Amino acid sequence: MVQQHTLNFRTRGRGTLDITAEIERAIAASGVRSGLCNVFLQHTSASLILCENADPAVRRDLETILARLAPDGDPAYVHGTEGPDDMAAHARAVLTTNALALPVSEGRLALGTWQGVYLWEHRAAPHGRRVIVTIMGE
């Protein structure tokens, strides 16, 4: 069995948004008990991460690391059509990922104790983001 769901989110601007519960709801609605859940983000200036969900300082520190690797407004950037955070957001998305393959067991995501799925907005302003969740299994 294969089922697909489209999830829409509105970010608050740069930072992470926990989307684990919404993915869990899509899995529950699918009826799949055992299989695989593919989560795909249809954007090039945001990303998905599987990250610790207990201490938000982890995600703040990850933001600090990416800001050092891909700073806003770097004069070396050629692309800047949508402002100083534009190319930095694209670079940050490429350095992370836009898809996750996650196991489904007993009708739920088989995540570790401290794991959560996050949509990571790399743009400074709020954006609408679309995630495709494909659930395969039995």
LOMARNU-108940 format. One record per residue: chain; residue number from 1; x negated, y negated, z of N, C-alpha, C, O in turn. Coordinates in Angstrom, 3 decimals. Example, Ala and Ser with C-alpha at 12.3 -4.5 7.8 and 13.67 -1.06 7.14 Angstrom:
<timars>
{timar "A", 1, {-13.190, 5.690, 7.800}, {-12.300, 4.500, 7.800}, {-13.200, 3.300, 7.800}, {-14.236, 3.319, 8.465}};
{timar "A", 2, {-12.850, 2.250, 7.080}, {-13.670, 1.060, 7.140}, {-12.900, -0.030, 7.870}, {-13.409, -1.138, 8.039}};
</timars>
This chain:
<timars>
{timar "A", 1, {-0.834, 1.168, 0.000}, {0.000, 0.000, 0.000}, {-0.888, -1.244, 0.000}, {-1.900, -1.297, 0.700}};
{timar "A", 2, {-0.500, -2.239, -0.790}, {-1.194, -3.523, -0.826}, {-0.155, -4.622, -0.688}, {0.853, -4.627, -1.395}};
{timar "A", 3, {-0.402, -5.546, 0.220}, {0.470, -6.708, 0.386}, {-0.382, -7.962, 0.438}, {-1.518, -7.941, 0.913}};
{timar "A", 4, {0.180, -9.053, -0.055}, {-0.554, -10.308, -0.076}, {0.310, -11.429, 0.493}, {1.505, -11.518, 0.211}};
{timar "A", 5, {-0.312, -12.269, 1.288}, {0.364, -13.396, 1.917}, {-0.465, -14.656, 1.694}, {-1.695, -14.604, 1.733}};
{timar "A", 6, {0.187, -15.768, 1.464}, {-0.487, -17.058, 1.363}, {-0.200, -17.839, 2.632}, {0.956, -18.025, 3.012}};
{timar "A", 7, {-1.261, -18.294, 3.286}, {-1.135, -19.085, 4.506}, {-1.621, -20.500, 4.206}, {-2.658, -20.683, 3.569}};
{timar "A", 8, {-0.878, -21.489, 4.662}, {-1.245, -22.887, 4.461}, {-1.556, -23.526, 5.802}, {-0.838, -23.338, 6.784}};
{timar "A", 9, {-2.645, -24.288, 5.821}, {-3.083, -24.940, 7.046}, {-3.377, -26.407, 6.758}, {-3.732, -26.771, 5.637}};
{timar "A", 10, {-3.228, -27.234, 7.768}, {-3.626, -28.630, 7.700}, {-4.725, -28.809, 8.738}, {-4.496, -28.628, 9.934}};
{timar "A", 11, {-5.912, -29.163, 8.279}, {-7.019, -29.354, 9.214}, {-6.958, -30.756, 9.815}, {-6.236, -31.625, 9.326}};
{timar "A", 12, {-7.717, -30.955, 10.866}, {-7.805, -32.267, 11.516}, {-9.034, -33.031, 11.028}, {-9.351, -34.096, 11.558}};
{timar "A", 13, {-9.715, -32.506, 10.040}, {-10.994, -33.055, 9.617}, {-12.084, -32.096, 10.046}, {-11.802, -30.976, 10.471}};
{timar "A", 14, {-13.305, -32.524, 9.937}, {-14.444, -31.652, 10.208}, {-14.303, -30.932, 11.538}, {-14.035, -31.544, 12.572}};
{timar "A", 15, {-14.489, -29.609, 11.490}, {-14.389, -28.779, 12.684}, {-13.712, -27.460, 12.353}, {-13.415, -27.177, 11.192}};
{timar "A", 16, {-13.472, -26.661, 13.373}, {-12.918, -25.320, 13.181}, {-11.471, -25.243, 13.644}, {-11.042, -25.956, 14.551}};
{timar "A", 17, {-10.737, -24.354, 12.987}, {-9.342, -24.092, 13.303}, {-9.182, -22.582, 13.431}, {-9.452, -21.848, 12.481}};
{timar "A", 18, {-8.749, -22.118, 14.588}, {-8.558, -20.680, 14.821}, {-7.336, -20.213, 14.033}, {-6.221, -20.673, 14.281}};
{timar "A", 19, {-7.546, -19.294, 13.077}, {-6.441, -18.783, 12.254}, {-6.190, -17.292, 12.509}, {-5.479, -16.639, 11.745}};
{timar "A", 20, {-6.768, -16.765, 13.570}, {-6.643, -15.344, 13.883}, {-5.181, -14.923, 14.040}, {-4.771, -13.912, 13.469}};
{timar "A", 21, {-4.395, -15.674, 14.797}, {-2.996, -15.291, 15.061}, {-2.176, -15.248, 13.778}, {-1.329, -14.369, 13.616}};
{timar "A", 22, {-2.416, -16.185, 12.866}, {-1.666, -16.203, 11.612}, {-2.007, -14.990, 10.748}, {-1.135, -14.436, 10.078}};
{timar "A", 23, {-3.268, -14.582, 10.764}, {-3.682, -13.382, 10.021}, {-3.053, -12.148, 10.654}, {-2.581, -11.256, 9.950}};
{timar "A", 24, {-3.048, -12.098, 11.983}, {-2.419, -10.980, 12.704}, {-0.939, -10.863, 12.351}, {-0.426, -9.756, 12.188}};
{timar "A", 25, {-0.247, -12.004, 12.231}, {1.171, -11.983, 11.868}, {1.364, -11.431, 10.460}, {2.313, -10.687, 10.214}};
{timar "A", 26, {0.478, -11.784, 9.539}, {0.565, -11.260, 8.168}, {0.354, -9.747, 8.165}, {1.032, -9.027, 7.432}};
{timar "A", 27, {-0.577, -9.267, 8.974}, {-0.820, -7.822, 9.072}, {0.407, -7.125, 9.644}, {0.837, -6.098, 9.119}};
{timar "A", 28, {0.971, -7.672, 10.710}, {2.166, -7.066, 11.323}, {3.317, -7.001, 10.314}, {4.033, -6.002, 10.247}};
{timar "A", 29, {3.488, -8.068, 9.533}, {4.574, -8.100, 8.540}, {4.349, -7.098, 7.417}, {5.304, -6.646, 6.786}};
{timar "A", 30, {3.092, -6.749, 7.163}, {2.777, -5.820, 6.072}, {3.148, -4.384, 6.410}, {3.431, -3.595, 5.509}};
{timar "A", 31, {3.151, -4.028, 7.698}, {3.407, -2.657, 8.106}, {2.195, -1.752, 8.006}, {2.284, -0.571, 8.342}};
{timar "A", 32, {1.059, -2.278, 7.549}, {-0.163, -1.470, 7.443}, {-0.687, -1.182, 8.847}, {-0.826, -2.090, 9.668}};
{timar "A", 33, {-0.969, 0.073, 9.109}, {-1.496, 0.493, 10.418}, {-3.002, 0.677, 10.395}, {-3.679, 0.439, 11.396}};
{timar "A", 34, {-3.534, 1.107, 9.236}, {-4.963, 1.375, 9.116}, {-5.412, 0.968, 7.723}, {-4.819, 1.387, 6.729}};
{timar "A", 35, {-6.458, 0.154, 7.648}, {-6.921, -0.273, 6.333}, {-7.874, -1.442, 6.412}, {-8.707, -1.536, 7.314}};
{timar "A", 36, {-7.731, -2.333, 5.440}, {-8.651, -3.455, 5.295}, {-7.856, -4.726, 5.034}, {-6.861, -4.708, 4.310}};
{timar "A", 37, {-8.296, -5.813, 5.621}, {-7.691, -7.122, 5.422}, {-8.741, -8.038, 4.810}, {-9.773, -8.310, 5.425}};
{timar "A", 38, {-8.476, -8.508, 3.607}, {-9.366, -9.474, 2.964}, {-8.757, -10.860, 3.145}, {-7.582, -11.077, 2.847}};
{timar "A", 39, {-9.563, -11.788, 3.634}, {-9.119, -13.162, 3.859}, {-9.961, -14.042, 2.941}, {-11.189, -14.043, 3.029}};
{timar "A", 40, {-9.294, -14.797, 2.053}, {-9.984, -15.594, 1.046}, {-9.501, -17.035, 1.088}, {-8.298, -17.291, 1.040}};
{timar "A", 41, {-10.426, -17.969, 1.175}, {-10.127, -19.396, 1.207}, {-10.284, -19.972, -0.200}, {-11.337, -19.818, -0.819}};
{timar "A", 42, {-9.249, -20.629, -0.702}, {-9.252, -21.139, -2.076}, {-9.800, -22.562, -2.187}, {-9.199, -23.404, -2.854}};
{timar "A", 43, {-10.913, -22.831, -1.554}, {-11.476, -24.190, -1.566}, {-13.000, -24.136, -1.568}, {-13.598, -23.134, -1.177}};
{timar "A", 44, {-13.624, -25.236, -2.016}, {-15.084, -25.288, -2.119}, {-15.732, -26.256, -1.132}, {-16.942, -26.473, -1.189}};
{timar "A", 45, {-14.951, -26.835, -0.234}, {-15.534, -27.738, 0.753}, {-15.093, -27.381, 2.177}, {-15.093, -28.219, 3.078}};
{timar "A", 46, {-14.723, -26.124, 2.343}, {-14.393, -25.561, 3.652}, {-14.839, -24.100, 3.587}, {-15.206, -23.609, 2.519}};
{timar "A", 47, {-14.809, -23.408, 4.721}, {-15.235, -22.011, 4.721}, {-14.513, -21.229, 5.813}, {-13.747, -21.781, 6.602}};
{timar "A", 48, {-14.781, -19.937, 5.829}, {-14.254, -19.032, 6.844}, {-15.419, -18.479, 7.644}, {-16.485, -18.209, 7.090}};
{timar "A", 49, {-15.222, -18.311, 8.928}, {-16.250, -17.673, 9.753}, {-15.591, -16.719, 10.742}, {-14.467, -16.938, 11.194}};
{timar "A", 50, {-16.316, -15.664, 11.063}, {-15.980, -14.772, 12.155}, {-16.917, -15.179, 13.271}, {-18.134, -15.051, 13.138}};
{timar "A", 51, {-16.367, -15.667, 14.372}, {-17.208, -16.316, 15.377}, {-16.710, -16.006, 16.778}, {-15.585, -15.545, 16.967}};
{timar "A", 52, {-17.559, -16.266, 17.748}, {-17.171, -16.142, 19.151}, {-15.976, -17.048, 19.432}, {-15.943, -18.198, 18.992}};
{timar "A", 53, {-15.002, -16.527, 20.160}, {-13.810, -17.317, 20.467}, {-13.714, -17.698, 21.944}, {-12.717, -18.292, 22.356}};
{timar "A", 54, {-14.716, -17.374, 22.742}, {-14.643, -17.650, 24.175}, {-15.176, -19.035, 24.528}, {-14.583, -19.728, 25.356}};
{timar "A", 55, {-16.266, -19.445, 23.924}, {-16.897, -20.714, 24.272}, {-16.928, -21.628, 23.050}, {-17.677, -21.361, 22.110}};
{timar "A", 56, {-16.138, -22.693, 23.037}, {-16.106, -23.596, 21.887}, {-17.447, -24.287, 21.627}, {-17.652, -24.836, 20.545}};
{timar "A", 57, {-18.356, -24.268, 22.593}, {-19.677, -24.864, 22.389}, {-20.432, -24.158, 21.268}, {-21.267, -24.771, 20.604}};
{timar "A", 58, {-20.146, -22.874, 21.052}, {-20.795, -22.137, 19.961}, {-20.461, -22.799, 18.634}, {-21.354, -23.026, 17.818}};
{timar "A", 59, {-19.193, -23.111, 18.403}, {-18.794, -23.719, 17.137}, {-19.310, -25.148, 17.022}, {-19.655, -25.584, 15.924}};
{timar "A", 60, {-19.370, -25.883, 18.121}, {-19.959, -27.231, 18.084}, {-21.431, -27.156, 17.721}, {-21.925, -27.973, 16.944}};
{timar "A", 61, {-22.138, -26.175, 18.285}, {-23.558, -26.008, 17.960}, {-23.758, -25.610, 16.497}, {-24.710, -26.057, 15.858}};
{timar "A", 62, {-22.869, -24.775, 15.967}, {-22.955, -24.423, 14.548}, {-22.765, -25.655, 13.673}, {-23.431, -25.802, 12.649}};
{timar "A", 63, {-21.862, -26.535, 14.074}, {-21.666, -27.796, 13.344}, {-22.940, -28.632, 13.365}, {-23.304, -29.231, 12.352}};
{timar "A", 64, {-23.619, -28.678, 14.502}, {-24.876, -29.414, 14.616}, {-25.932, -28.837, 13.684}, {-26.663, -29.579, 13.027}};
{timar "A", 65, {-26.010, -27.516, 13.630}, {-26.986, -26.853, 12.752}, {-26.712, -27.186, 11.287}, {-27.629, -27.539, 10.545}};
{timar "A", 66, {-25.438, -27.074, 10.868}, {-25.118, -27.373, 9.465}, {-25.326, -28.845, 9.142}, {-25.711, -29.175, 8.021}};
{timar "A", 67, {-25.083, -29.731, 10.090}, {-25.316, -31.158, 9.860}, {-26.797, -31.428, 9.590}, {-27.134, -32.330, 8.823}};
{timar "A", 68, {-27.659, -30.670, 10.203}, {-29.099, -30.814, 9.943}, {-29.478, -30.253, 8.583}, {-30.326, -30.813, 7.889}};
{timar "A", 69, {-28.843, -29.134, 8.200}, {-29.158, -28.501, 6.913}, {-28.563, -29.255, 5.727}, {-29.176, -29.318, 4.661}};
{timar "A", 70, {-27.373, -29.826, 5.907}, {-26.676, -30.524, 4.819}, {-26.067, -31.808, 5.369}, {-24.867, -31.865, 5.638}};
{timar "A", 71, {-26.901, -32.845, 5.538}, {-26.396, -34.090, 6.123}, {-25.523, -34.879, 5.155}, {-25.733, -34.847, 3.942}};
{timar "A", 72, {-24.556, -35.575, 5.698}, {-23.718, -36.469, 4.890}, {-24.579, -37.577, 4.281}, {-25.507, -38.079, 4.914}};
{timar "A", 73, {-24.248, -37.950, 3.030}, {-24.856, -39.114, 2.405}, {-26.334, -39.033, 2.102}, {-26.977, -40.067, 1.927}};
{timar "A", 74, {-26.894, -37.840, 2.033}, {-28.317, -37.714, 1.720}, {-28.583, -38.391, 0.374}, {-27.908, -38.070, -0.604}};
{timar "A", 75, {-29.541, -39.313, 0.291}, {-29.797, -40.022, -0.967}, {-30.296, -39.108, -2.093}, {-30.315, -39.517, -3.254}};
{timar "A", 76, {-30.694, -37.892, -1.766}, {-31.141, -36.949, -2.797}, {-29.969, -36.328, -3.562}, {-30.163, -35.784, -4.649}};
{timar "A", 77, {-28.759, -36.405, -3.006}, {-27.600, -35.827, -3.676}, {-27.240, -36.636, -4.921}, {-27.277, -37.867, -4.907}};
{timar "A", 78, {-26.893, -35.935, -5.985}, {-26.394, -36.559, -7.203}, {-24.868, -36.631, -7.150}, {-24.271, -37.638, -7.530}};
{timar "A", 79, {-24.242, -35.543, -6.672}, {-22.776, -35.468, -6.598}, {-22.279, -36.188, -5.347}, {-22.740, -35.915, -4.239}};
{timar "A", 80, {-21.345, -37.099, -5.534}, {-20.760, -37.809, -4.399}, {-19.432, -38.417, -4.764}, {-19.044, -39.456, -4.229}};
{timar "A", 81, {-18.737, -37.774, -5.672}, {-17.495, -38.292, -6.238}, {-16.488, -38.729, -5.178}, {-15.819, -39.749, -5.345}};
{timar "A", 82, {-16.375, -37.972, -4.094}, {-15.327, -38.242, -3.102}, {-15.869, -38.812, -1.792}, {-15.189, -38.763, -0.767}};
{timar "A", 83, {-17.085, -39.350, -1.821}, {-17.623, -39.982, -0.624}, {-18.870, -39.298, -0.099}, {-19.303, -38.281, -0.641}};
{timar "A", 84, {-19.452, -39.858, 0.962}, {-20.731, -39.359, 1.469}, {-20.686, -37.957, 2.071}, {-21.727, -37.313, 2.197}};
{timar "A", 85, {-19.495, -37.470, 2.447}, {-19.394, -36.122, 3.006}, {-19.111, -35.071, 1.931}, {-19.069, -33.878, 2.232}};
{timar "A", 86, {-18.916, -35.503, 0.680}, {-18.495, -34.602, -0.396}, {-19.533, -33.520, -0.692}, {-19.236, -32.334, -0.548}};
{timar "A", 87, {-20.725, -33.899, -1.096}, {-21.744, -32.892, -1.439}, {-22.160, -32.098, -0.212}, {-22.400, -30.894, -0.302}};
{timar "A", 88, {-22.246, -32.759, 0.930}, {-22.598, -32.040, 2.165}, {-21.576, -30.939, 2.442}, {-21.945, -29.837, 2.849}};
{timar "A", 89, {-20.289, -31.233, 2.224}, {-19.233, -30.236, 2.462}, {-19.388, -29.052, 1.510}, {-19.223, -27.904, 1.922}};
{timar "A", 90, {-19.702, -29.317, 0.245}, {-19.908, -28.221, -0.711}, {-21.103, -27.364, -0.294}, {-21.032, -26.136, -0.345}};
{timar "A", 91, {-22.190, -27.998, 0.114}, {-23.380, -27.253, 0.540}, {-23.079, -26.396, 1.763}, {-23.491, -25.238, 1.830}};
{timar "A", 92, {-22.363, -26.960, 2.728}, {-22.022, -26.217, 3.948}, {-21.151, -25.006, 3.623}, {-21.315, -23.940, 4.217}};
{timar "A", 93, {-20.218, -25.172, 2.671}, {-19.360, -24.054, 2.278}, {-20.172, -22.943, 1.618}, {-19.917, -21.762, 1.853}};
{timar "A", 94, {-21.149, -23.319, 0.794}, {-21.991, -22.316, 0.128}, {-22.887, -21.597, 1.144}, {-23.171, -20.410, 0.986}};
{timar "A", 95, {-23.321, -22.294, 2.161}, {-24.185, -21.691, 3.181}, {-23.424, -20.742, 4.108}, {-24.036, -19.922, 4.793}};
{timar "A", 96, {-22.117, -20.848, 4.132}, {-21.305, -19.959, 4.967}, {-20.595, -18.967, 4.038}, {-21.277, -18.260, 3.297}};
{timar "A", 97, {-19.266, -18.881, 4.042}, {-18.573, -17.971, 3.126}, {-17.131, -18.415, 2.950}, {-16.589, -19.149, 3.777}};
{timar "A", 98, {-16.519, -17.967, 1.873}, {-15.106, -18.272, 1.664}, {-14.239, -17.014, 1.712}, {-13.046, -17.079, 1.416}};
{timar "A", 99, {-14.825, -15.864, 2.084}, {-14.050, -14.620, 2.169}, {-14.598, -13.735, 3.284}, {-15.803, -13.684, 3.530}};
{timar "A", 100, {-13.683, -13.047, 3.943}, {-14.048, -12.081, 4.987}, {-13.294, -10.785, 4.732}, {-12.112, -10.814, 4.387}};
{timar "A", 101, {-13.962, -9.652, 4.899}, {-13.328, -8.331, 4.849}, {-13.306, -7.795, 6.281}, {-14.354, -7.585, 6.891}};
{timar "A", 102, {-12.105, -7.579, 6.805}, {-11.943, -7.205, 8.204}, {-11.155, -5.910, 8.322}, {-10.177, -5.722, 7.597}};
{timar "A", 103, {-11.557, -5.005, 9.222}, {-10.828, -3.748, 9.379}, {-9.502, -3.948, 10.107}, {-9.368, -4.804, 10.981}};
{timar "A", 104, {-8.536, -3.132, 9.718}, {-7.236, -3.080, 10.390}, {-7.130, -1.714, 11.050}, {-7.328, -0.686, 10.402}};
{timar "A", 105, {-6.821, -1.707, 12.329}, {-6.668, -0.467, 13.079}, {-5.465, -0.602, 13.996}, {-5.322, -1.605, 14.696}};
{timar "A", 106, {-4.600, 0.406, 13.993}, {-3.391, 0.397, 14.816}, {-2.547, -0.851, 14.574}, {-1.932, -1.384, 15.497}};
{timar "A", 107, {-2.524, -1.314, 13.308}, {-1.686, -2.437, 12.935}, {-2.200, -3.808, 13.325}, {-1.462, -4.792, 13.264}};
{timar "A", 108, {-3.478, -3.882, 13.731}, {-4.075, -5.155, 14.159}, {-5.476, -5.284, 13.611}, {-6.088, -4.298, 13.200}};
{timar "A", 109, {-5.984, -6.513, 13.607}, {-7.386, -6.702, 13.268}, {-8.235, -5.972, 14.298}, {-7.984, -6.079, 15.499}};
{timar "A", 110, {-9.232, -5.237, 13.841}, {-10.118, -4.501, 14.749}, {-11.328, -5.381, 15.063}, {-12.457, -5.070, 14.683}};
{timar "A", 111, {-11.067, -6.487, 15.765}, {-12.125, -7.429, 16.121}, {-12.752, -7.054, 17.452}, {-12.147, -6.360, 18.269}};
{timar "A", 112, {-13.963, -7.518, 17.652}, {-14.621, -7.341, 18.932}, {-13.971, -8.236, 19.979}, {-13.176, -9.116, 19.650}};
{timar "A", 113, {-14.311, -8.008, 21.224}, {-13.699, -8.700, 22.355}, {-13.725, -10.214, 22.214}, {-12.735, -10.875, 22.525}};
{timar "A", 114, {-14.827, -10.774, 21.755}, {-14.984, -12.225, 21.715}, {-14.980, -12.774, 20.290}, {-15.548, -13.839, 20.046}};
{timar "A", 115, {-14.359, -12.076, 19.352}, {-14.362, -12.529, 17.963}, {-13.035, -13.158, 17.566}, {-11.966, -12.709, 17.979}};
{timar "A", 116, {-13.126, -14.204, 16.757}, {-11.952, -14.847, 16.181}, {-12.273, -15.266, 14.759}, {-13.441, -15.410, 14.396}};
{timar "A", 117, {-11.239, -15.463, 13.955}, {-11.397, -15.913, 12.579}, {-11.067, -17.400, 12.538}, {-10.013, -17.830, 13.006}};
{timar "A", 118, {-11.982, -18.173, 11.972}, {-11.831, -19.623, 11.934}, {-11.936, -20.154, 10.514}, {-12.762, -19.705, 9.720}};
{timar "A", 119, {-11.081, -21.117, 10.218}, {-11.219, -21.929, 9.016}, {-12.099, -23.104, 9.440}, {-11.794, -23.809, 10.402}};
{timar "A", 120, {-13.187, -23.301, 8.711}, {-14.144, -24.350, 9.074}, {-14.051, -25.463, 8.043}, {-14.505, -25.314, 6.909}};
{timar "A", 121, {-13.468, -26.563, 8.442}, {-13.343, -27.727, 7.562}, {-14.676, -28.480, 7.550}, {-15.212, -28.832, 8.602}};
{timar "A", 122, {-15.199, -28.718, 6.355}, {-16.473, -29.431, 6.227}, {-16.307, -30.886, 5.804}, {-17.280, -31.639, 5.797}};
{timar "A", 123, {-15.097, -31.291, 5.453}, {-14.845, -32.693, 5.093}, {-14.488, -33.479, 6.351}, {-13.956, -32.915, 7.308}};
{timar "A", 124, {-14.778, -34.778, 6.350}, {-14.509, -35.615, 7.516}, {-13.016, -35.867, 7.709}, {-12.550, -35.971, 8.843}};
{timar "A", 125, {-12.266, -35.965, 6.623}, {-10.832, -36.264, 6.702}, {-10.011, -34.972, 6.755}, {-10.483, -33.921, 6.321}};
{timar "A", 126, {-8.795, -35.046, 7.281}, {-7.900, -33.887, 7.258}, {-7.598, -33.453, 5.827}, {-7.528, -34.279, 4.917}};
{timar "A", 127, {-7.422, -32.156, 5.642}, {-7.106, -31.590, 4.336}, {-6.113, -30.448, 4.486}, {-6.062, -29.789, 5.525}};
{timar "A", 128, {-5.324, -30.220, 3.443}, {-4.506, -29.028, 3.351}, {-5.367, -27.910, 2.794}, {-6.084, -28.113, 1.813}};
{timar "A", 129, {-5.310, -26.749, 3.396}, {-6.128, -25.607, 2.962}, {-5.239, -24.378, 2.803}, {-4.310, -24.158, 3.580}};
{timar "A", 130, {-5.546, -23.583, 1.780}, {-4.759, -22.385, 1.462}, {-5.635, -21.154, 1.599}, {-6.753, -21.110, 1.086}};
{timar "A", 131, {-5.115, -20.155, 2.296}, {-5.815, -18.898, 2.539}, {-4.953, -17.755, 2.006}, {-3.759, -17.675, 2.297}};
{timar "A", 132, {-5.574, -16.872, 1.219}, {-4.876, -15.685, 0.696}, {-5.305, -14.494, 1.557}, {-6.494, -14.196, 1.673}};
{timar "A", 133, {-4.330, -13.825, 2.152}, {-4.591, -12.642, 2.979}, {-4.071, -11.433, 2.225}, {-2.875, -11.322, 1.959}};
{timar "A", 134, {-4.981, -10.523, 1.883}, {-4.623, -9.304, 1.190}, {-4.858, -8.123, 2.127}, {-5.973, -7.910, 2.602}};
{timar "A", 135, {-3.795, -7.357, 2.391}, {-3.864, -6.239, 3.324}, {-3.684, -4.945, 2.536}, {-2.693, -4.768, 1.827}};
{timar "A", 136, {-4.653, -4.046, 2.671}, {-4.627, -2.780, 1.958}, {-4.737, -1.638, 2.970}, {-5.559, -1.688, 3.885}};
{timar "A", 137, {-3.927, -0.638, 2.804}, {-4.029, 0.501, 3.704}, {-2.733, 1.277, 3.772}, {-1.878, 1.205, 2.889}};
{timar "A", 138, {-2.623, 2.028, 4.865}, {-1.437, 2.869, 5.048}, {-0.843, 2.689, 6.411}, {0.162, 3.321, 6.735}};
</timars>
